[in-house]
């Protein structure tokens, strides 16, 4: 099956974050690194997964890429998962 994950994201500083989808065996079904900043972005990502399987969505927001080690705020909202192809 093909899925689409979408969400809004922004950060008070320019930084990188990763989005990972893994199955119950920790096999990565999708991994994407993006740059976020003060301007809210709508992110849309597609991935394939087998029908009936469990999977986890992970937002990796620690020390990713060139992220500065200083206080900041990240906002993630309107998270939506939908089947786009069976």
N, C-alpha and C positions, 0 to 999 in steps of 0.2 A: 504494500500500500504506500501511497505517496501522501505525505503530510505537509502542512504549512504552519509554521510558528510565526506569530507576529507580536510585536510589542513596541511601546514607546520608551525611549531612553534619553537621558541627558545627564550631564555632570557639571559641577561647578568649576572644574578645571578640564583642560584637554588631556585625555588619557586613553589608553587601550583597555578593552575588556574582551573576554572570550565567551562564546556561547557554545555549549557542548550538549549533545543528545547521546546518551548511552543506553544500551539494553541492560538487562538484569545480570549479564556476565561482564559488564563494564567494557563491552566492545563499543567503540565510537561509531555512531551512525551518522553524525555530523559534527564538525568542529569549525568554528569561524571566529577570527579575530577582527574586531572593528575598532575604529577610533570614535570616541564620543566627546562632546563638548557642551557648552552652555545652551546651544540650540537643540531643542527637542527633535529627535529623529524618529521616524517610523521604520522599524526594521522588519523585513519579510524574508524568511528563510525556508527553503524546501528541503525535505529529507525523506528517505525511503526506510520503511520498517516492515517487518513481517507481521501479518495479521494475528492478533491475539497475544502478541508479546508485550511485556512490560518495558517501559523506558523512562529515563529520568532526564529532566531539563536542568542544566547547571549554568548559572551565570558566574563566571570566574572574574572577580573584581579585586583581587589582591594585587600583588606586584607583577603586572602583565606588561610586557614590552618596555616602553620608555616611561612608564608611569612615575611621576614624582612622588616621593614619600613625604606628603604633607596632608594636613586635614582637608577633606573635601566631601561633597555630598553627591551621591548618585541617585537618580530617580528612575524607577522602572515601573511601568503601568500598562494597563490594557492588554495583558498577556492573553493571547488567544491561540488555540490549537485547533486545526480543522483538517479533515480528510479532503484531499483534492483529487485523488485518483485511487480507485480500488483495483 
